[in-house]
Amino acid sequence: MTIRNLEYALRPSSIAVIGASDDGGSVGEKLTENILGGGFAGPVYLVNPKRRRIAGQDGFQSIDELPEAPDLAVIATPPDTVPGLIAALGKKGTRAAVVITAGLGLELRQRMLDAARPTCLRIIGPNCLGIWVPALGVNANFGMAKPKPGKLAFLSQSGALVGGVLDWAESLGIGFSYVVSMGDMADVDAGDLLDFLAADISTSAILLYLETIPSARKFMSASRSAAR
């Protein structure tokens, strides 16, 4: 792939939470709390087919009800709903999504990618913690830490390591430009993100934790470009 549409994921002006909730202890509740409490200045749309009020604000029962296409959708719904939601978001005009949902088998994962392809909707995940863009107040994740702004970007395949590194960085006063929990890298992978960050003036260093490299040639090319 390329860096096409990655700016909607990492520099969004509006966010939709698909699977938003205020049920205590749920992923949707933590995700909603983090996004609403992160300091993001743009509109946040909360979507749940069974709710009209969520966390004290108006909710939407479908993507079609949204007043505009959000730049970024964050999805925390059952696995079998993800391909249909991606298709609906693409039709609405959304160009980036973070799929928190885990448990997408090979068939569902391929259906998700097929649904995204006609509109080049970019997907981070699935099976990830989410993303952080501290300077913009984007706290689109269900982790506990809220890092301070800085010049270091952190990309990780391991959600557990994200939590550990952010806790460690907080104790040392280290800030971040971006933190991306990449999950299964079904679409957006480390190479794509390195290409994006190489041209990002808010980033001066990149920290990586990888367990697999899906496209070694692309990764090496992106690494050389970022290092220059």
ZANU-962920 format. One line per field, with one value per residue: residue number from 1; residue in one letter; z, y, x of N, C-alpha, C, O in turn. Coordinates in steps of 0.02 Angstrom, whole numbers. Last residue first. Layout:
BEGIN
i (NUM|...) .
aa (A|...) .
n.c3 (Z|...) .
n.c2 (Y|...) .
n.c1 (X|...) .
ca.c3 (Z|...) .
ca.c2 (Y|...) .
ca.c1 (X|...) .
c.c3 (Z|...) .
c.c2 (Y|...) .
c.c1 (X|...) .
o.c3 (Z|...) .
o.c2 (Y|...) .
o.c1 (X|...) .
This chain:
BEGIN
i (228|227|226|225|224|223|222|221|220|219|218|217|216|215|214|213|212|211|210|209|208|207|206|205|204|203|202|201|200|199|198|197|196|195|194|193|192|191|190|189|188|187|186|185|184|183|182|181|180|179|178|177|176|175|174|173|172|171|170|169|168|167|166|165|164|163|162|161|160|159|158|157|156|155|154|153|152|151|150|149|148|147|146|145|144|143|142|141|140|139|138|137|136|135|134|133|132|131|130|129|128|127|126|125|124|123|122|121|120|119|118|117|116|115|114|113|112|111|110|109|108|107|106|105|104|103|102|101|100|99|98|97|96|95|94|93|92|91|90|89|88|87|86|85|84|83|82|81|80|79|78|77|76|75|74|73|72|71|70|69|68|67|66|65|64|63|62|61|60|59|58|57|56|55|54|53|52|51|50|49|48|47|46|45|44|43|42|41|40|39|38|37|36|35|34|33|32|31|30|29|28|27|26|25|24|23|22|21|20|19|18|17|16|15|14|13|12|11|10|9|8|7|6|5|4|3|2|1) .
aa (R|A|A|S|R|S|A|S|M|F|K|R|A|S|P|I|T|E|L|Y|L|L|I|A|S|T|S|I|D|A|A|L|F|D|L|L|D|G|A|D|V|D|A|M|D|G|M|S|V|V|Y|S|F|G|I|G|L|S|E|A|W|D|L|V|G|G|V|L|A|G|S|Q|S|L|F|A|L|K|G|P|K|P|K|A|M|G|F|N|A|N|V|G|L|A|P|V|W|I|G|L|C|N|P|G|I|I|R|L|C|T|P|R|A|A|D|L|M|R|Q|R|L|E|L|G|L|G|A|T|I|V|V|A|A|R|T|G|K|K|G|L|A|A|I|L|G|P|V|T|D|P|P|T|A|I|V|A|L|D|P|A|E|P|L|E|D|I|S|Q|F|G|D|Q|G|A|I|R|R|R|K|P|N|V|L|Y|V|P|G|A|F|G|G|G|L|I|N|E|T|L|K|E|G|V|S|G|G|D|D|S|A|G|I|V|A|I|S|S|P|R|L|A|Y|E|L|N|R|I|T|M) .
n.c3 (339|404|313|208|270|301|174|130|225|198|68|93|183|236|370|499|674|786|835|890|870|873|795|801|771|711|651|515|423|334|406|435|315|315|433|394|294|373|464|382|352|348|455|579|705|797|816|904|898|947|903|982|1161|1300|1459|1599|1661|1681|1549|1504|1576|1519|1386|1397|1441|1334|1229|1269|1247|1108|988|881|881|871|921|900|990|1030|1120|1241|1357|1359|1456|1486|1464|1309|1204|1098|1051|1084|1024|1048|967|1035|1046|978|983|944|988|1018|902|803|627|624|522|356|238|95|-43|-91|-121|3|110|79|78|214|265|203|266|399|383|348|457|599|721|854|908|873|835|695|638|473|346|270|241|160|160|105|212|309|252|251|389|428|365|433|575|627|673|794|881|897|888|787|743|600|544|485|460|358|451|535|537|493|438|550|683|795|896|1043|1139|1302|1415|1369|1253|1189|1110|1069|985|895|919|908|928|865|900|820|890|993|1125|1256|1303|1339|1229|1223|1347|1345|1235|1283|1393|1327|1240|1333|1496|1623|1612|1468|1375|1209|1033|914|844|853|741|732|639|591|615|584|568|475|375|329|253|119|66|83|16|0) .
n.c2 (437|354|348|277|155|114|96|-11|-108|-124|-173|-296|-362|-360|-400|-444|-466|-393|-238|-79|73|246|383|562|675|742|847|833|688|602|486|447|379|275|210|165|70|-19|-72|-58|-65|-206|-290|-285|-327|-191|-66|72|215|377|526|605|605|629|585|583|465|414|403|295|189|193|166|36|-37|-18|-77|-209|-250|-242|-253|-183|-6|145|308|457|599|728|759|770|633|496|416|242|136|97|103|251|392|526|671|795|833|790|647|530|356|214|40|-93|-218|-299|-257|-100|27|48|163|151|150|112|-25|-85|-118|-243|-317|-313|-387|-510|-545|-559|-664|-767|-773|-695|-580|-559|-388|-216|-95|-23|134|200|321|389|410|408|315|205|177|141|24|-59|-66|-134|-258|-306|-310|-402|-510|-461|-327|-172|-42|70|234|330|492|592|558|635|699|659|487|388|289|222|225|291|405|508|653|624|546|421|424|401|303|136|30|51|183|305|470|582|730|871|927|928|817|781|656|616|552|443|379|345|258|155|111|68|-33|-127|-110|-55|5|70|167|158|133|74|186|348|461|621|747|771|674|624|488|459|549|519|405|421|340|285|120|-60) .
n.c1 (854|765|659|721|749|617|562|643|609|471|470|536|449|299|275|365|328|350|421|423|515|520|591|608|539|388|329|343|344|400|410|281|246|339|300|173|208|285|193|31|-139|-201|-176|-105|-143|-75|-20|-39|52|74|160|242|264|381|441|451|470|345|302|377|316|188|222|275|161|69|143|151|20|10|132|176|198|282|299|392|438|414|260|127|101|-19|-113|-151|-242|-329|-413|-414|-383|-356|-301|-247|-146|-34|-54|-127|-141|-245|-268|-244|-307|-375|-342|-254|-312|-357|-422|-516|-531|-652|-637|-578|-658|-708|-592|-560|-669|-647|-528|-575|-664|-570|-480|-565|-554|-519|-549|-574|-522|-479|-489|-500|-531|-624|-798|-908|-1009|-944|-858|-953|-1006|-891|-868|-984|-965|-848|-894|-980|-909|-846|-935|-839|-765|-680|-674|-647|-607|-685|-859|-971|-1112|-1214|-1264|-1350|-1270|-1226|-1349|-1389|-1301|-1327|-1293|-1217|-1193|-1154|-1280|-1439|-1489|-1440|-1422|-1319|-1211|-1089|-1047|-930|-853|-775|-614|-522|-486|-468|-501|-628|-680|-589|-608|-745|-749|-666|-739|-857|-811|-768|-849|-858|-1024|-1086|-1087|-1015|-991|-985|-882|-855|-781|-707|-620|-497|-345|-213|-216|-317|-298|-172|-185|-218|-72|48|14|42) .
ca.c3 (305|434|378|196|244|355|218|93|221|264|82|47|203|171|314|447|605|793|784|916|841|912|790|812|760|735|723|548|475|309|377|486|338|259|429|447|279|316|488|417|368|294|396|518|654|796|747|916|858|970|888|927|1097|1262|1387|1565|1642|1740|1593|1476|1586|1591|1403|1374|1480|1402|1226|1270|1315|1150|1052|868|914|834|944|878|979|962|1113|1174|1343|1355|1414|1487|1524|1359|1268|1120|1022|1132|999|1096|943|1017|1104|948|1024|928|960|1072|926|863|688|660|572|419|270|166|-14|-72|-171|-58|112|89|15|165|287|188|194|384|402|304|390|564|650|836|898|878|899|715|685|531|391|235|289|142|191|68|147|319|264|188|345|452|346|360|551|605|612|732|868|891|942|789|789|638|574|457|505|358|404|496|553|531|393|515|623|792|830|1005|1089|1240|1423|1406|1274|1233|1086|1114|1038|868|949|869|963|855|913|840|838|981|1052|1237|1279|1390|1253|1167|1328|1398|1235|1221|1402|1378|1213|1290|1426|1613|1650|1512|1443|1263|1093|971|825|894|760|750|670|615|601|593|615|536|408|366|322|169|47|138|16|0) .
ca.c2 (495|366|381|344|196|126|148|52|-85|-102|-108|-247|-344|-345|-430|-393|-491|-466|-280|-147|18|185|331|494|677|681|843|879|723|670|514|482|437|322|240|214|128|16|-30|-93|-20|-157|-317|-253|-378|-253|-87|0|174|308|476|636|569|639|579|645|501|422|452|361|205|203|230|91|-34|3|-7|-169|-251|-196|-281|-237|-71|98|239|415|528|719|758|782|704|525|474|299|177|90|82|187|343|473|609|769|846|861|692|588|417|263|103|-49|-170|-327|-261|-158|10|14|132|165|156|183|21|-73|-55|-188|-310|-281|-319|-472|-532|-511|-598|-749|-757|-749|-585|-619|-447|-283|-123|-80|94|168|287|362|403|453|380|236|196|199|82|-41|-37|-66|-216|-293|-264|-339|-519|-472|-398|-209|-92|17|186|289|430|575|571|579|706|720|538|444|331|265|196|219|389|454|620|661|614|463|388|441|371|193|22|40|120|263|406|552|658|833|917|989|825|851|667|648|612|491|404|387|320|190|139|119|27|-95|-133|-113|0|12|189|132|175|29|135|289|423|550|722|830|681|695|515|419|548|582|397|427|371|326|183|0) .
ca.c1 (885|830|649|694|804|666|535|642|678|493|439|565|517|331|237|370|330|354|390|424|477|533|539|635|612|424|322|389|307|384|471|318|208|337|366|178|165|314|248|85|-84|-193|-210|-79|-130|-115|-34|-42|7|81|108|205|258|320|450|431|530|387|271|390|387|196|191|318|223|53|122|212|47|-29|110|128|206|241|306|337|452|441|333|155|109|48|-126|-106|-248|-276|-442|-388|-429|-343|-330|-296|-214|-39|-61|-94|-134|-194|-290|-266|-258|-344|-382|-281|-261|-374|-365|-521|-464|-644|-665|-539|-621|-756|-629|-516|-656|-708|-528|-522|-689|-626|-456|-530|-573|-556|-507|-602|-502|-521|-450|-531|-485|-566|-742|-853|-1022|-999|-831|-910|-1049|-924|-817|-971|-1022|-848|-843|-1009|-949|-809|-920|-902|-760|-730|-642|-694|-583|-619|-803|-925|-1057|-1224|-1214|-1378|-1309|-1179|-1317|-1401|-1328|-1296|-1335|-1227|-1219|-1107|-1221|-1398|-1497|-1438|-1472|-1386|-1233|-1135|-1053|-996|-849|-834|-663|-562|-493|-455|-433|-586|-713|-595|-542|-718|-788|-649|-672|-860|-843|-719|-846|-814|-963|-1091|-1072|-1057|-986|-986|-932|-843|-841|-700|-681|-533|-417|-227|-168|-310|-364|-180|-163|-272|-135|25|50|0) .
c.c3 (330|403|410|262|234|331|274|136|183|260|148|59|158|185|246|384|558|724|802|867|884|886|828|813|772|719|754|624|517|362|353|459|386|279|372|448|330|297|432|435|407|308|336|454|588|741|743|851|879|932|925|907|1045|1194|1352|1490|1607|1725|1654|1521|1563|1607|1477|1393|1461|1445|1296|1266|1320|1220|1092|933|891|863|907|899|956|944|1041|1175|1272|1340|1409|1439|1520|1416|1318|1183|1036|1113|1046|1072|993|994|1086|999|981|977|947|1046|983|889|748|611|616|460|339|202|58|-42|-155|-107|45|87|20|99|237|209|173|310|387|319|344|494|619|765|873|865|904|778|709|573|450|281|254|191|172|94|104|254|274|196|279|409|368|338|475|569|587|669|800|878|945|845|804|681|611|480|470|406|406|444|508|543|428|468|593|729|825|939|1053|1190|1359|1409|1309|1259|1129|1078|1083|921|927|906|930|886|909|850|863|930|1038|1163|1262|1367|1302|1190|1273|1377|1286|1219|1342|1389|1263|1262|1388|1541|1636|1547|1493|1328|1146|1036|878|879|799|764|680|646|626|581|626|589|472|402|363|241|103|122|79|0) .
c.c2 (561|426|398|382|268|169|165|109|-18|-74|-80|-177|-290|-318|-419|-421|-431|-500|-354|-190|-45|131|269|445|609|687|784|876|767|712|586|515|479|386|291|248|183|78|10|-45|-58|-113|-271|-282|-351|-300|-151|-31|101|267|411|590|612|607|586|644|567|462|466|416|276|223|245|159|24|11|20|-94|-207|-193|-228|-265|-121|29|195|343|493|646|745|781|712|599|512|354|242|138|63|165|272|414|552|707|824|881|766|644|470|322|149|17|-129|-281|-287|-214|-45|2|106|127|180|198|95|-23|-36|-120|-252|-269|-281|-399|-493|-494|-544|-679|-734|-728|-642|-623|-504|-337|-197|-111|39|133|258|328|368|452|431|306|231|223|146|21|-16|-31|-144|-247|-253|-294|-455|-476|-410|-282|-128|-33|133|240|395|506|554|595|642|732|599|501|392|312|246|185|314|445|566|619|654|536|437|398|421|259|83|36|108|197|365|483|631|759|879|979|882|864|739|667|651|556|456|419|370|258|180|152|84|-30|-97|-137|-63|1|133|169|150|68|80|239|361|521|647|811|747|709|591|455|507|584|461|416|365|359|222|62) .
c.c1 (854|866|715|686|782|723|583|617|682|564|464|536|547|401|271|337|338|356|400|386|480|486|562|576|645|498|359|383|354|349|461|382|250|301|369|247|173|274|280|140|-30|-132|-202|-110|-104|-93|-75|-66|15|29|125|146|221|322|383|441|515|450|315|361|403|268|196|288|267|115|109|196|109|-2|72|99|154|252|256|351|388|453|352|231|137|47|-61|-130|-209|-286|-387|-425|-405|-389|-309|-331|-267|-109|-70|-100|-100|-197|-231|-294|-287|-289|-340|-294|-291|-311|-383|-465|-468|-575|-655|-571|-591|-721|-679|-551|-613|-702|-590|-521|-638|-652|-513|-511|-531|-581|-551|-550|-519|-491|-496|-478|-523|-515|-684|-795|-969|-1015|-883|-881|-1009|-968|-848|-920|-1013|-905|-844|-959|-981|-852|-889|-886|-827|-715|-695|-654|-640|-597|-737|-868|-1016|-1169|-1222|-1329|-1338|-1216|-1269|-1374|-1335|-1331|-1295|-1267|-1227|-1129|-1174|-1341|-1458|-1450|-1477|-1441|-1304|-1148|-1108|-997|-920|-820|-724|-618|-542|-459|-416|-516|-670|-627|-547|-652|-760|-685|-650|-792|-846|-748|-791|-809|-923|-1025|-1085|-1041|-1035|-977|-930|-899|-820|-769|-674|-600|-445|-301|-174|-270|-362|-248|-171|-249|-187|-42|28|44) .
o.c3 (307|436|441|267|248|367|293|136|202|290|154|61|182|198|204|348|576|717|828|857|910|880|816|829|755|663|815|659|550|346|352|486|380|261|380|461|312|284|442|424|460|278|279|406|545|732|692|833|872|934|935|896|1062|1171|1371|1460|1587|1771|1676|1529|1598|1648|1497|1413|1505|1482|1315|1295|1370|1251|1108|932|883|871|910|895|989|889|996|1225|1246|1313|1450|1388|1548|1416|1361|1212|992|1154|1047|1096|980|1001|1118|995|950|1008|939|1078|996|897|744|558|642|437|376|196|80|-19|-201|-132|31|65|-29|66|219|174|131|291|365|273|305|474|613|749|873|817|935|776|739|547|473|258|213|182|170|56|71|241|250|154|253|394|332|297|454|535|530|617|752|864|991|848|831|657|648|441|431|393|450|397|448|560|396|460|608|723|848|926|1035|1198|1363|1406|1280|1284|1108|1023|1132|904|940|923|925|872|946|813|921|927|1066|1140|1254|1407|1306|1172|1276|1388|1271|1202|1350|1394|1244|1259|1407|1527|1637|1515|1552|1334|1130|1087|885|898|781|796|642|677|674|540|672|648|519|453|424|286|130|160|122|-14) .
o.c2 (615|461|451|440|315|215|223|164|26|-22|-21|-128|-244|-258|-464|-460|-375|-555|-374|-181|-62|141|243|463|600|700|776|902|741|767|626|565|540|441|344|308|242|131|67|15|-87|-123|-294|-296|-390|-313|-165|-25|72|283|394|614|651|584|554|697|604|491|523|469|313|267|302|204|59|60|73|-53|-172|-139|-175|-297|-104|7|207|319|498|631|751|800|666|625|556|341|293|177|20|204|238|391|533|690|833|939|801|685|456|335|126|47|-131|-302|-295|-218|-38|-28|138|66|222|253|136|20|23|-71|-216|-218|-224|-355|-449|-436|-489|-639|-687|-671|-637|-664|-499|-333|-236|-147|53|106|287|307|322|490|491|351|280|284|199|65|38|28|-98|-203|-195|-246|-454|-449|-373|-298|-117|-61|148|209|427|467|506|642|600|771|592|556|444|370|305|124|277|473|576|559|714|581|489|343|477|270|82|39|150|161|387|442|653|729|857|1019|884|917|756|690|712|610|508|478|429|309|233|213|142|21|-42|-181|-118|-11|145|199|124|39|44|250|327|553|613|852|776|751|618|454|520|618|459|417|311|401|194|58) .
o.c1 (874|903|722|705|819|745|590|645|721|578|477|574|579|410|271|367|321|382|452|325|533|426|617|520|703|517|360|427|399|326|508|405|254|322|399|252|180|302|300|135|-45|-79|-197|-75|-85|-34|-106|-124|69|-30|184|90|176|375|334|449|560|480|321|391|438|280|207|324|293|121|133|231|118|0|100|47|95|309|196|408|336|477|310|263|167|-2|-47|-162|-230|-334|-396|-462|-379|-428|-250|-385|-327|-128|-108|-146|-49|-249|-175|-337|-347|-231|-279|-262|-346|-263|-421|-460|-430|-563|-652|-535|-581|-750|-689|-541|-629|-726|-586|-515|-655|-662|-504|-524|-470|-623|-612|-512|-483|-442|-548|-429|-572|-462|-694|-747|-983|-1032|-868|-879|-1028|-968|-833|-927|-1032|-895|-841|-978|-1006|-833|-903|-828|-867|-661|-748|-606|-677|-571|-734|-831|-1024|-1179|-1236|-1349|-1348|-1196|-1272|-1377|-1291|-1384|-1237|-1274|-1243|-1087|-1157|-1352|-1445|-1425|-1516|-1500|-1348|-1101|-1165|-954|-964|-781|-726|-664|-597|-437|-358|-476|-675|-603|-513|-641|-752|-654|-620|-787|-839|-713|-770|-769|-951|-974|-1095|-987|-1089|-958|-881|-956|-772|-811|-639|-633|-420|-318|-144|-287|-400|-255|-175|-291|-199|-66|-6|104) .
